[in-house]
Amino acid sequence: MPSDDAVQEVKRSPATGGVLDLISNRWSPRAFAETAVTDAELTTIFSAGLWAASCYNEQPWRFLLGRKEDPVWTKIFASLLAANQSWAWSAPVLFASFAKKTLTHNGEVNHFARHDVGAASCTISLQATSLGLHAHGMAGFNAAQLCEAFQVPSEFDAVACWALGRRGDPEQLPEALRTRELAPRSRKGADEVVFGSVWGTPALR
Ligand SMILES: Cc1cc2nc3c(=O)[nH]c(=O)nc-3n(C[C@H](O)[C@H](O)[C@H](O)COP(=O)(O)O)c2cc1C
């Protein structure tokens, strides 16, 4: 097994002037260690999420939080697609995110609810990284099954499921996932996504 630091070194984003170490160090592992996430760590991580920005300060985010093999963890795990169950079994924490569909102040559709749940989830994953933990988002889950299992009120949409914990041994993964766990990450360049006066032309010099 490559040492922890060697894996982290491969997964770190390549140094780009001034980007925070916290951001460079965040990535989405699939192999988690058995070590539990403490209640104090969970409180810190989710408290951080509360301070994300949101449209009208609606704070449309809600979460269901399960610790390994408690009934919440078990129900979230059951809602995951098989491809995600093949690695998420090792996560000491599973949580699911939900978005309140309407704005409380006027009852209209909140078109930014999922955006804001994403902002809270990003904040959560960065706070987790700062504590030496990692979060891995999952779109591969059965939303109807999840909502049914928890009797989620109809004014909320299931957005994503997340695995959370310390990194584990990549050897515990099925082979294809082990290779991905040890591969460098990649991104589009800023010139491909940050445009100037003409759509498609780079804005950054
Ligand atoms: C909303 C969301 C849904 C995702 N769904 C899945 C998923 O179902 N299964 C999976 O293995 N990874 C999933 N991912 C992880 C992405 O594949 C991963 O973030 C991406 O490849 C970039 O890698 P990095 O997070 O390590 O930088 C998801 C990530 C997000 C944010």
The ligand as a MOL file (V3000), in Angstrom:
LIG
                    3D

  0  0  0     0  0            999 V3000
M  V30 BEGIN CTAB
M  V30 COUNTS 31 33 0 0 0
M  V30 BEGIN ATOM
M  V30 1 C -22.9400 16.0920 -6.5990 0
M  V30 2 C -21.8610 15.0480 -6.8240 0
M  V30 3 C -22.2210 13.7790 -7.2380 0
M  V30 4 C -21.2500 12.7910 -7.3950 0
M  V30 5 N -21.6430 11.4970 -7.6700 0
M  V30 6 C -20.7530 10.5020 -7.5810 0
M  V30 7 C -21.1860 9.1430 -7.5860 0
M  V30 8 O -22.3790 8.8150 -7.6650 0
M  V30 9 N -20.2310 8.1790 -7.4900 0
M  V30 10 C -18.8940 8.4660 -7.3650 0
M  V30 11 O -18.0990 7.5400 -7.2510 0
M  V30 12 N -18.4560 9.7590 -7.3240 0
M  V30 13 C -19.3550 10.7680 -7.4150 0
M  V30 14 N -18.9430 12.0880 -7.3140 0
M  V30 15 C -17.5130 12.3980 -7.1520 0
M  V30 16 C -16.9530 13.0270 -8.4340 0
M  V30 17 O -16.7770 12.0160 -9.3960 0
M  V30 18 C -15.6460 13.7580 -8.1020 0
M  V30 19 O -15.9330 14.8530 -7.2630 0
M  V30 20 C -14.9420 14.2440 -9.3710 0
M  V30 21 O -14.5000 13.1600 -10.1420 0
M  V30 22 C -13.7670 15.1450 -9.0640 0
M  V30 23 O -12.8680 14.4660 -8.2130 0
M  V30 24 P -12.3630 15.1220 -6.8390 0
M  V30 25 O -13.5790 15.4010 -5.9800 0
M  V30 26 O -11.4780 14.0560 -6.2140 0
M  V30 27 O -11.6280 16.3610 -7.1750 0
M  V30 28 C -19.8830 13.0920 -7.1820 0
M  V30 29 C -19.5300 14.3900 -6.8020 0
M  V30 30 C -20.4940 15.3540 -6.6130 0
M  V30 31 C -20.0850 16.7330 -6.1450 0
M  V30 END ATOM
M  V30 BEGIN BOND
M  V30 1 1 1 2
M  V30 2 1 2 3
M  V30 3 2 2 30
M  V30 4 2 3 4
M  V30 5 1 4 5
M  V30 6 1 4 28
M  V30 7 2 5 6
M  V30 8 1 6 7
M  V30 9 1 6 13
M  V30 10 2 7 8
M  V30 11 1 7 9
M  V30 12 1 9 10
M  V30 13 2 10 11
M  V30 14 1 10 12
M  V30 15 2 12 13
M  V30 16 1 13 14
M  V30 17 1 14 15
M  V30 18 1 14 28
M  V30 19 1 15 16
M  V30 20 1 16 17
M  V30 21 1 16 18
M  V30 22 1 18 19
M  V30 23 1 18 20
M  V30 24 1 20 21
M  V30 25 1 20 22
M  V30 26 1 22 23
M  V30 27 1 23 24
M  V30 28 2 24 25
M  V30 29 1 24 26
M  V30 30 1 24 27
M  V30 31 2 28 29
M  V30 32 1 29 30
M  V30 33 1 30 31
M  V30 END BOND
M  V30 END CTAB
M  END
